[in-house]
């Protein structure tokens, strides 16, 4: 069975998750790595037994390497567009981390290039591969709760809350990230809504910065935060389903709490990352009698992200795979949310 030779760009903490996922799939060999930090190159290069001449400080050299079949990019937001552009120009298949780009203008430029020379491309919207969310999608598609009238999606983390005194890091730097919690966590909520319900038609939004300053560890100075750390928006989706969204990194007690509640004519479904293999289903068993059932997710919903990437590299496009256009559309909606918050008006999409 063929193994795909991967070039891994960006060797920070999240890269270790991708390494673990690739190892678990058994179809990948990381043959080249790239990072701007020599220490990371040396450490991860040794960890993966990557030859010294395949440890690149310049990611362009990795992308151009003929021994690399496909690229996995796990970098800060400000180089997302540059790496995708280089992959498109080299016609090198890739999986890239979200958000798609730092700002929408970059996404527009990439779309023009992609339409000229499309290649196999995947965005790392990882939560499409949470079994509970995949099963919720299946139940909605099969009409098990009738027409979906409304839903709520939230993604809460607590690491940025005031008692933790988190210093100023790149995730708070607008020049690197474009947005704050919105792009980091909100992009997953947007993708989940599209995965479950289809396209956004109209939205309103409010972005807010809860902690206005953080201390720079290097200089000791207080730095003004110019990106959001709380985002809320509401949307009308295709089919007139109405959705409410909220995300923050200041929710004390929340580790990685991404969840959705779906309200239909015949029942309600609740799914969460906190219980990835189960979901709650509330439905009427008899007139006036509601029953709440905890359902174990069936085996066929336990699909991995890298199984889909393997299929893509083999020339197939599995149902639900987040491709190039999902990344583009996600960035378009992120931009609409920013504009809606700034203008205090509804944005039609």
C-alpha positions in Angstrom: 0.0 0.0 0.0 1.4 3.3 -1.1 2.6 5.8 1.6 2.4 9.5 0.8 5.5 11.5 1.3 4.6 14.6 3.3 6.3 18.0 3.8 5.3 19.5 7.1 5.4 23.3 7.4 5.2 24.8 10.9 6.5 22.8 13.8 4.7 24.3 16.8 2.4 22.6 19.2 -0.4 21.9 16.7 2.0 20.2 14.4 2.4 17.4 17.0 -1.3 16.7 16.7 -1.0 16.4 12.9 2.1 14.1 13.3 0.1 11.9 15.7 -2.9 11.8 13.3 -0.7 10.9 10.3 1.0 8.1 12.3 -2.3 6.7 13.3 -3.5 6.6 9.7 -0.4 4.6 8.6 -0.4 6.0 5.1 2.1 8.8 5.6 5.8 9.4 5.8 7.1 12.8 6.7 10.1 13.3 4.5 10.7 17.1 4.9 10.0 19.7 7.5 10.1 23.5 7.6 10.1 26.2 10.2 11.7 29.6 10.7 13.2 28.5 14.1 16.3 26.5 13.9 15.7 24.9 17.3 12.3 23.5 16.1 13.8 22.3 12.9 16.5 20.4 14.7 14.2 19.0 17.4 11.3 17.8 15.2 13.8 16.8 12.5 15.4 14.4 14.9 12.1 13.2 16.3 11.0 12.2 12.8 14.4 11.1 11.5 14.2 13.6 8.7 17.5 14.0 6.8 19.3 17.2 7.6 19.1 18.3 3.9 15.3 18.0 4.1 15.0 20.5 7.0 14.1 23.8 5.4 14.1 27.2 6.9 12.4 28.4 3.6 9.0 26.7 3.1 9.2 27.4 -0.7 12.1 25.0 -1.0 10.1 22.3 0.8 7.1 22.9 -1.5 9.4 22.6 -4.6 11.1 19.5 -3.3 10.3 16.6 -5.8 10.4 14.1 -3.0 7.4 15.7 -1.4 4.1 14.3 -2.6 1.9 16.7 -0.6 2.2 19.5 2.0 0.6 19.8 5.4 0.8 23.4 6.7 0.4 24.3 10.4 1.5 27.9 10.7 0.3 31.2 12.1 -2.3 33.0 10.0 -0.1 35.6 8.3 1.6 33.0 6.1 -1.4 30.9 5.2 -2.1 32.7 1.9 1.6 32.7 0.9 1.9 28.9 1.5 -1.4 28.1 -0.4 -0.2 30.3 -3.3 3.1 28.5 -3.4 1.4 25.1 -3.4 -1.0 26.2 -6.2 1.9 27.5 -8.3 3.9 24.3 -7.7 0.8 22.2 -8.3 1.4 20.5 -5.0 -1.6 19.0 -3.1 -2.0 20.3 0.4 -3.8 20.3 3.7 -3.8 23.8 5.4 -4.8 24.9 8.8 -7.7 27.3 9.3 -8.6 30.2 8.9 -8.1 30.0 5.2 -6.2 33.4 5.1 -5.6 36.4 7.3 -8.0 38.7 5.5 -10.5 38.1 2.7 -8.6 40.1 0.1 -6.0 37.3 0.2 -8.6 34.7 -0.3 -10.0 36.4 -3.4 -6.5 36.4 -5.0 -6.1 32.7 -4.2 -9.4 31.8 -5.7 -8.4 33.4 -9.0 -5.3 31.3 -9.1 -7.1 28.1 -8.0 -9.7 28.5 -10.8 -6.8 28.7 -13.3 -5.1 25.5 -12.0 -7.1 23.6 -9.3 -5.3 21.0 -7.3 -6.3 18.6 -4.5 -6.7 20.8 -1.5 -8.1 20.3 2.0 -8.7 22.7 5.0 -8.2 21.4 8.5 -11.7 21.9 9.8 -11.1 19.1 12.2 -14.5 19.1 13.9 -16.1 17.8 10.8 -14.5 14.6 12.0 -16.0 14.6 15.5 -18.3 11.5 15.3 -21.2 13.2 17.2 -21.3 16.1 14.7 -21.2 13.7 11.7 -24.1 11.7 13.1 -26.1 14.9 13.8 -25.6 15.8 10.1 -26.8 12.4 9.0 -30.0 12.6 11.2 -30.7 16.1 10.0 -30.3 15.0 6.3 -32.6 12.1 6.9 -35.3 14.3 8.3 -35.3 12.6 11.7 -36.2 15.8 13.5 -38.2 17.3 10.7 -37.5 20.7 9.3 -34.7 22.5 11.2 -36.1 25.8 12.5 -33.2 27.1 14.6 -29.9 26.1 16.1 -27.2 27.4 18.4 -23.5 26.8 18.1 -20.9 27.8 20.7 -17.1 27.2 21.0 -15.8 28.1 24.4 -12.3 28.0 25.8 -11.0 29.3 29.1 -7.2 29.7 28.7 -7.4 33.4 28.0 -9.4 34.4 31.0 -8.1 37.1 33.3 -7.0 34.9 36.3 -4.6 33.0 33.9 -2.6 36.2 33.1 -1.8 34.9 29.7 0.9 37.2 28.2 0.9 38.8 24.8 1.4 36.1 22.1 0.9 36.0 18.4 -2.7 35.0 18.7 -3.4 38.5 20.0 -1.4 40.3 17.2 -3.8 41.6 14.5 -1.0 41.8 12.0 -0.5 38.1 12.3 -4.0 36.8 12.9 -6.4 39.3 11.2 -9.0 38.6 13.9 -8.9 37.1 17.3 -11.2 34.5 18.7 -13.4 35.0 15.7 -10.8 33.5 13.2 -9.4 31.1 15.7 -12.6 29.5 17.1 -15.3 31.2 15.2 -14.1 29.8 11.9 -14.9 26.3 13.2 -18.4 27.4 14.2 -18.9 28.9 10.7 -17.7 25.7 9.1 -19.9 23.5 11.4 -23.0 25.5 10.4 -22.2 25.1 6.7 -21.4 21.4 7.2 -24.8 20.9 8.9 -27.2 23.3 7.3 -25.8 24.8 4.1 -25.0 28.4 3.2 -25.3 31.6 5.2 -27.8 34.1 3.7 -27.8 37.0 6.2 -26.0 37.8 9.4 -25.6 40.4 12.2 -22.7 40.4 14.6 -20.9 41.9 17.6 -17.2 41.6 18.4 -15.7 42.6 21.7 -12.3 42.7 23.4 -12.7 41.7 27.1 -9.1 42.0 28.1 -7.8 45.2 26.6 -4.1 44.8 27.4 -1.7 42.0 28.0 2.0 42.0 29.1 4.7 41.3 26.6 7.0 38.7 28.2 10.1 40.0 26.3 9.8 43.7 27.1 7.6 43.7 30.1 5.4 46.4 28.5 1.7 46.3 28.4 0.4 45.9 24.8 -3.0 47.0 23.6 -5.1 44.1 22.2 -6.6 45.0 18.8 -8.4 41.8 18.1 -11.6 40.3 19.6 -11.7 37.8 22.4 -15.5 37.5 22.3 -17.6 37.1 19.2 -21.3 36.6 18.8 -23.4 36.6 15.7 -26.7 35.4 14.4 -27.6 34.2 11.0 -30.3 33.1 8.6 -29.2 30.0 6.7 -30.5 28.6 3.4 -33.8 27.0 4.1 -34.5 29.7 6.7 -33.0 28.0 9.7 -32.0 30.6 12.2 -28.7 30.3 14.1 -27.1 31.9 17.2 -23.3 31.7 17.6 -21.0 32.7 20.4 -17.3 32.1 21.1 -14.7 33.2 23.6 -11.4 32.2 25.1 -12.4 33.7 28.4 -14.9 31.1 29.6 -13.5 29.8 32.9 -14.0 26.1 33.2 -14.2 25.4 29.5 -11.3 23.5 28.1 -12.4 22.8 24.5 -16.2 23.0 24.4 -17.5 23.1 20.9 -21.2 22.2 20.7 -24.4 22.5 18.7 -28.1 22.2 19.6 -30.5 21.7 16.6 -34.2 22.4 17.0 -36.6 20.8 14.4 -40.3 20.3 14.1 -40.1 16.7 15.5 -37.2 17.0 18.0 -33.9 18.3 19.2 -30.3 17.1 18.8 -27.4 18.1 21.0 -23.8 17.2 20.1 -20.5 18.3 21.7 -16.8 17.7 21.7 -17.2 16.9 25.4 -18.9 13.6 24.4 -17.7 12.9 20.9 -19.1 9.4 20.6 -22.6 10.2 21.9 -25.4 12.7 21.2 -28.7 13.6 22.9 -31.9 13.2 21.0 -35.2 14.7 22.4 -38.4 13.7 20.6 -42.0 13.1 21.2 -42.8 9.4 21.8 -46.5 10.0 22.3 -48.7 13.1 22.2 -47.5 15.3 25.0 -44.7 12.9 26.1 -41.1 13.8 25.4 -38.3 11.3 25.7 -34.6 12.1 25.9 -32.3 9.5 24.6 -28.5 9.3 24.7 -27.4 7.7 21.5 -24.1 6.1 20.8 -22.7 7.2 17.4 -22.6 4.4 14.9 -19.2 3.2 13.6 -19.6 4.5 10.1 -19.6 8.1 11.5 -16.1 7.6 12.9 -14.1 8.8 9.9 -10.7 10.5 10.4 -9.5 13.6 8.8 -6.4 11.9 7.4 -8.5 9.1 6.0 -10.3 11.7 3.9 -7.0 13.3 3.0 -5.7 9.9 1.8 -8.8 9.5 -0.4 -8.3 13.0 -1.8 -4.7 12.2 -2.7 -5.9 9.0 -4.4 -8.2 11.0 -6.6 -11.5 10.8 -4.7 -13.5 13.5 -2.9 -15.4 12.0 0.1 -18.7 13.5 1.1 -18.2 16.3 3.6 -14.5 16.8 2.9 -13.6 20.5 3.6 -12.0 21.6 0.3 -10.6 24.8 -1.1 -14.0 26.4 -1.6 -15.0 25.7 1.9 -11.9 27.6 3.0 -12.7 30.5 0.7 -16.4 30.6 1.7 -15.4 30.5 5.4 -13.1 33.5 5.0 -15.9 35.4 3.1 -18.2 34.9 6.1 -15.5 35.9 8.6 -15.2 39.1 6.6 -18.9 39.7 6.6 -19.0 39.2 10.4 -16.3 41.9 10.9 -18.2 44.3 8.6 -21.5 43.6 10.3 -20.0 44.3 13.7 -18.3 47.5 12.5 -21.4 48.8 10.7 -24.0 47.6 13.2 -26.1 46.4 10.2 -27.2 43.2 8.7 -25.0 41.8 5.9 -26.5 39.8 3.1 -24.4 37.1 1.6 
